[in-house]
Amino acid sequence: MATRHRVYLVPGFFGFTHMGDKETERIAYFQHIPALLQQRFRERGIDAQVHSVASSPTSGIEVRARDVFREMARTANEDDAELHLIGHSTGGLDARSVVSLRMAQEAPAFVKRVRSVVTIATPHHGTPLATWFHEGELGKTLLRYLWLFTFLTLHRKAMPFRTALLQACYRLVLMGEQVKLPPNLLNQILRLTVDLSDNERVELLRFFGQVGKDQALIQDLTPVSVQAFNANTVDREGVRYGSVVAGAPPPNLLRRLSPRMLLPPDSLLYGIFSFLYGRSAPLSPELRIPERTAAQTQALQAAFGNKFESWSDGVVPSRSQVWGQVVHVATADHLDVMGHFDQPPEFISWLKSGSHFQQKQFHALWESVLDFMVGRPPA
């Protein structure tokens, strides 16, 4: 009897899987990924189901791991399939936490059937960007605007207003608490998005409320906190751990002055990417990266060159993303790898990073993930 597989996609920061009423207009965290994986499983003759699981937006890793337990329980007990976890960004830490011996006493029995954990652009050794967000109230306030910015950028129906809205959000990001923004400003901004349905407005406001209520995740992602997490989160025997590493070229003036980046929307997005890249501080002494294996180092050098230590995906330093076998290394920013890259209209980019990540690279990445989970298809 052929082995059945179930794959669970675990989102990162903000923890949503999709938002929006109409399926054709939803914001999907895993853009095109479930359909692509299902198609490739079928082509390989493998019986598999792909599920996306939601978690608390900015709650701590422990809370989010229990959310993953609960979401997996909806389907994991329907059969005796082999289970696989794929976590993006913080979702990779959630996935490791779910299968760890530390959580074994409260973990459901089905966790013992997990065969692989693939982490994608995950801060296994933390990111200095989290430290910046965690220090002071300004960074915490900016998180709320960052979510709004993400929502407005990716929402298809808001595209006609894109430039004006992004510029408005960017000013808010820069000003933050410095100008003592009134508490009701978020509601005023939401009035600009007149094309949102009532349900979408309610959902967006609910997310704002959750982000404002619990932001423990920010501290959990600082390098010092992740060091403690790693010490207490031992890999489970019998589970294969693999990592996908992303990195974009360090921002520079030449790239900023390229013809495409001079256009107002792209120049704005590249400016935000450059800002985040700097705060991710790939060479920060905060990072305590353990010694890599020769194979891990060779994989990073082959993709990024000998100066790979200074690379980041704009959120997480590339060298912090290594855990277990390096499954794939992509020249991509933090959200390119989730299908949010610049190839309209099928794909909508969140950041402009100059990575030139496109559909060909996207498919190659996910083929590598499939190969790691279930083995290479016969020639």
Beta strands, then each sheet from edge to edge (+ up, - down):
strand 1: 4-10
strand 2: 18-19
strand 3: 27-28
strand 4: 47-52
strand 5: 82-88
strand 6: 114-120
strand 7: 240-247
strand 8: 325-331
sheet 1: 4+ 1+ 5+ 6+ 7+ 8+
sheet 2: 2+ 3-
end
